Amino acid sequence: MKAQFDLKGKKVLVTGGASGIGLGAVQAFLRCGATVAINDLPGSQNLGDAIERLKAEGHNVVAAPGNVGDAADAPRMIREAIAALGGLDYLINNAGTPGTKSPIPPSDFDRQDDDFWSLLLNVNLLGPFRCTKAAASALKASSGAIVNTASIAAHGMGGSSSPYCATKAGLLSLTREWSRALAPQVRVNAIAPGVVDSNWMCRFDEVEGDRFNPEIVPLRRIGTPEDYGEAILWLAAGADYVTGQCLNVDGGMTT
């Protein structure tokens, strides 16, 4: 059963919200009546398609193009999104990148060069910081909430690369730090997704289509964007006495 909240009048910004987990979260908030600003990279076809489709379905959405990995563009995007929404109740720091189309073994140091590290740090770690900093005052004014999208890679479960694992572990640390920094007005939590049925940039052979091995997930299926969106919705709109926590949403993989 899907969570039900009355979010009419609530304003939400989802970074990386035009596809995958982000779009799953967008749809969950819209179902509950919220107005949602959807962020994706400038010129993104996914963003244009999502805005057009959701408006045609009668939802209140606004486009918020911007690059969270850019020190100047991220705060600009946040300011304009808040102005378009008329305030902000929930910030979903979901935008992220693996920076590679195929997994990089931890031993392959050549592919994990400074440029690769810089990309992942800028998008996956500094991106959420930039967005949170720019949105902090609006979220305090609304007694709002932040939900960060981390990964079970942060728990040593492996991932697309060692730098990716490190950035997601860092995001969990920042989740705890921000929960203290913004308390008591703003709650800050995170989800740690497992495998995702989406068009993620990095493809893993063991979870591709017919090659998926259900034995790696106790619930015997790949998580959908809707699965993760429901968890994000609950942490943002419910969970009134939960802050500084990470919810593993992985079908039981970390057990």
C-alpha positions as CSV (number, residue, x, y, z in Angstrom):
1,M,0.0,0.0,0.0
2,K,1.4,3.4,-1.0
3,A,1.8,6.1,1.7
4,Q,-0.9,8.8,1.8
5,F,-0.2,12.3,3.0
6,D,-2.2,15.5,2.4
7,L,0.5,17.7,0.8
8,K,-1.7,20.3,-0.8
9,G,0.2,23.6,-0.6
10,K,3.5,21.9,0.1
11,K,6.5,22.8,-2.1
12,V,9.2,20.3,-3.1
13,L,12.4,20.4,-5.0
14,V,13.9,17.1,-6.3
15,T,17.4,17.3,-7.8
16,G,18.0,14.8,-10.6
17,G,14.3,14.4,-10.6
18,A,13.6,13.8,-14.3
19,S,14.4,10.0,-14.3
20,G,15.1,7.0,-12.1
21,I,14.8,7.4,-8.3
22,G,14.3,11.1,-8.6
23,L,11.3,10.8,-10.9
24,G,9.9,8.1,-8.5
25,A,10.0,10.6,-5.7
26,V,8.5,13.4,-7.9
27,Q,5.5,11.1,-8.7
28,A,5.0,10.2,-5.0
29,F,4.9,13.8,-3.9
30,L,2.6,14.8,-6.8
31,R,0.2,11.9,-5.9
32,C,-0.2,13.5,-2.5
33,G,-1.0,17.0,-4.0
34,A,2.3,18.8,-3.6
35,T,3.8,21.2,-6.1
36,V,7.2,20.0,-7.3
37,A,10.2,21.6,-8.9
38,I,12.1,19.1,-11.0
39,N,15.8,19.6,-11.5
40,D,18.0,18.1,-14.1
41,L,20.9,19.3,-16.2
42,P,20.2,22.2,-18.6
43,G,19.1,21.0,-22.0
44,S,18.0,17.6,-20.6
45,Q,15.5,15.9,-22.8
46,N,14.3,13.9,-19.8
47,L,13.4,17.1,-18.0
48,G,11.5,18.5,-20.9
49,D,9.6,15.2,-21.4
50,A,8.8,14.8,-17.7
51,I,7.5,18.4,-17.4
52,E,5.3,18.0,-20.5
53,R,3.9,14.7,-19.4
54,L,3.2,15.6,-15.8
55,K,1.6,18.9,-16.7
56,A,-0.7,17.1,-19.2
57,E,-1.7,14.8,-16.4
58,G,-2.8,17.9,-14.4
59,H,0.1,18.0,-11.9
60,N,1.7,21.2,-10.6
61,V,5.3,21.0,-11.7
62,V,8.0,23.5,-12.6
63,A,11.3,23.0,-14.4
64,A,14.4,23.8,-12.4
65,P,17.4,23.2,-14.8
66,G,20.8,23.5,-13.3
67,N,24.0,21.7,-12.6
68,V,24.5,20.8,-8.9
69,G,28.1,20.0,-9.7
70,D,28.8,23.7,-10.5
71,A,29.6,26.0,-7.7
72,A,27.8,29.0,-9.2
73,D,24.9,27.2,-11.0
74,A,23.7,25.1,-8.1
75,P,22.7,28.0,-5.8
76,R,21.3,29.9,-8.7
77,M,19.0,27.0,-9.5
78,I,17.9,26.7,-5.9
79,R,17.1,30.4,-5.6
80,E,15.1,30.4,-8.8
81,A,13.2,27.2,-7.9
82,I,12.2,28.6,-4.5
83,A,11.0,31.8,-6.2
84,A,9.0,29.8,-8.7
85,L,7.5,27.6,-6.0
86,G,6.9,30.5,-3.6
87,G,8.8,28.8,-0.8
88,L,10.2,25.3,0.0
89,D,9.1,22.6,2.4
90,Y,11.1,19.6,1.2
91,L,14.5,19.4,-0.5
92,I,15.4,16.0,-2.0
93,N,19.1,15.9,-2.8
94,N,19.0,13.1,-5.3
95,A,21.2,14.2,-8.2
96,G,24.3,12.0,-8.5
97,T,26.6,10.4,-11.0
98,P,28.8,7.2,-11.1
99,G,31.0,9.0,-13.7
100,T,31.5,5.7,-15.6
101,K,29.4,3.4,-17.8
102,S,31.0,0.2,-16.4
103,P,32.1,-0.6,-12.9
104,I,35.7,0.2,-12.0
105,P,37.5,-2.4,-9.8
106,P,39.0,-0.9,-6.7
107,S,42.5,-2.1,-7.9
108,D,42.2,-0.1,-11.2
109,F,43.9,3.1,-9.9
110,D,44.5,4.4,-13.5
111,R,40.8,4.9,-14.2
112,Q,40.4,6.6,-10.8
113,D,42.4,9.7,-11.6
114,D,42.1,13.2,-10.3
115,D,39.6,14.3,-12.9
116,F,37.3,11.3,-12.0
117,W,37.5,12.1,-8.3
118,S,36.8,15.7,-9.0
119,L,33.6,14.9,-11.0
120,L,32.2,12.6,-8.3
121,L,33.1,14.9,-5.4
122,N,31.6,17.9,-7.1
123,V,28.3,16.2,-8.0
124,N,27.7,13.6,-5.3
125,L,29.1,15.4,-2.3
126,L,29.5,19.1,-2.9
127,G,26.3,19.2,-4.9
128,P,24.1,18.3,-2.0
129,F,26.1,20.7,0.2
130,R,25.6,23.6,-2.3
131,C,21.8,22.9,-2.5
132,T,21.4,22.5,1.2
133,K,23.3,25.7,2.0
134,A,21.2,27.7,-0.6
135,A,17.9,26.2,0.7
136,A,18.6,26.3,4.4
137,S,16.8,29.6,5.2
138,A,13.7,28.7,3.3
139,L,13.5,25.2,4.9
140,K,13.9,26.7,8.4
141,A,11.1,29.1,7.7
142,S,8.8,26.2,6.7
143,S,10.1,23.8,9.3
144,G,10.8,21.5,6.4
145,A,12.9,18.4,5.7
146,I,15.8,17.2,3.6
147,V,16.2,13.7,2.2
148,N,19.5,12.7,0.7
149,T,20.0,9.8,-1.8
150,A,23.0,7.9,-0.7
151,S,23.7,4.2,-1.5
152,I,24.3,0.9,0.1
153,A,27.8,1.4,-1.5
154,A,28.4,3.6,1.5
155,H,28.1,0.6,3.7
156,G,30.9,-1.4,2.0
157,M,28.5,-3.2,-0.3
158,G,30.4,-2.4,-3.4
159,G,29.5,0.1,-6.2
160,S,30.5,1.5,-9.5
161,S,33.9,2.6,-8.1
162,S,35.8,3.3,-4.9
163,P,35.4,7.1,-5.3
164,Y,31.6,6.6,-5.7
165,C,31.5,4.5,-2.5
166,A,33.5,7.3,-0.7
167,T,31.2,10.1,-1.8
168,K,28.1,8.2,-0.7
169,A,29.7,7.4,2.7
170,G,30.5,11.1,2.9
171,L,26.9,12.0,2.2
172,L,25.8,9.9,5.1
173,S,28.2,11.7,7.4
174,L,26.9,15.0,6.1
175,T,23.3,13.8,6.7
176,R,24.2,13.4,10.4
177,E,26.1,16.8,10.5
178,W,23.2,18.7,8.9
179,S,20.7,17.1,11.1
180,R,22.4,18.9,14.0
181,A,23.2,22.0,12.1
182,L,19.6,22.6,11.0
183,A,17.8,21.3,14.1
184,P,15.2,21.8,15.5
185,Q,13.5,23.4,12.5
186,V,14.6,21.0,9.8
187,R,14.9,17.2,9.8
188,V,17.6,15.7,7.6
189,N,17.7,12.0,6.7
190,A,18.9,9.8,3.9
191,I,18.0,6.6,2.0
192,A,20.5,4.0,0.9
193,P,19.2,2.3,-2.3
194,G,20.3,-1.1,-3.5
195,V,19.9,-2.2,-7.1
196,V,17.6,0.0,-9.2
197,D,15.5,-0.8,-12.2
198,S,16.3,2.4,-14.2
199,N,18.5,3.8,-17.0
200,W,21.4,4.5,-14.6
201,M,24.5,5.5,-16.4
202,C,26.6,2.6,-15.0
203,R,25.4,-0.9,-16.0
204,F,26.0,-3.9,-13.8
205,D,25.9,-7.3,-15.7
206,E,24.6,-9.2,-12.7
207,V,21.5,-7.0,-12.5
208,E,20.8,-6.6,-16.2
209,G,17.5,-8.0,-17.5
210,D,17.5,-11.7,-17.8
211,R,20.9,-11.9,-16.2
212,F,19.6,-10.7,-12.9
213,N,20.3,-13.1,-10.1
214,P,17.4,-12.9,-7.6
215,E,19.5,-14.7,-5.0
216,I,21.4,-11.4,-4.3
217,V,18.2,-9.8,-3.0
218,P,16.1,-11.5,-0.3
219,L,12.9,-10.0,-1.7
220,R,13.9,-11.5,-5.1
221,R,13.4,-8.5,-7.3
222,I,15.2,-5.3,-8.3
223,G,14.0,-2.1,-6.6
224,T,11.9,0.2,-8.8
225,P,12.1,4.0,-8.7
226,E,8.6,3.9,-7.1
227,D,10.0,1.8,-4.2
228,Y,12.6,4.4,-3.5
229,G,10.3,7.3,-4.0
230,E,7.9,5.9,-1.4
231,A,10.7,5.8,1.2
232,I,11.8,9.4,0.3
233,L,8.2,10.6,0.7
234,W,7.8,9.0,4.1
235,L,11.1,10.4,5.5
236,A,10.1,13.9,4.2
237,A,6.4,14.1,4.9
238,G,6.1,11.7,7.8
239,A,8.7,10.4,10.3
240,D,8.3,13.6,12.4
241,Y,10.6,12.3,15.1
242,V,13.3,10.9,12.8
243,T,16.4,12.9,11.9
244,G,20.1,12.2,11.2
245,Q,19.2,8.6,10.0
246,C,19.8,6.5,7.0
247,L,17.1,4.1,5.8
248,N,18.4,1.2,3.8
249,V,15.9,0.5,0.9
250,D,17.5,-2.5,-0.7
251,G,15.1,-5.5,-0.6
252,G,17.2,-6.9,2.3
253,M,20.6,-6.9,0.6
254,T,22.4,-5.5,3.6
255,T,21.1,-8.2,5.8
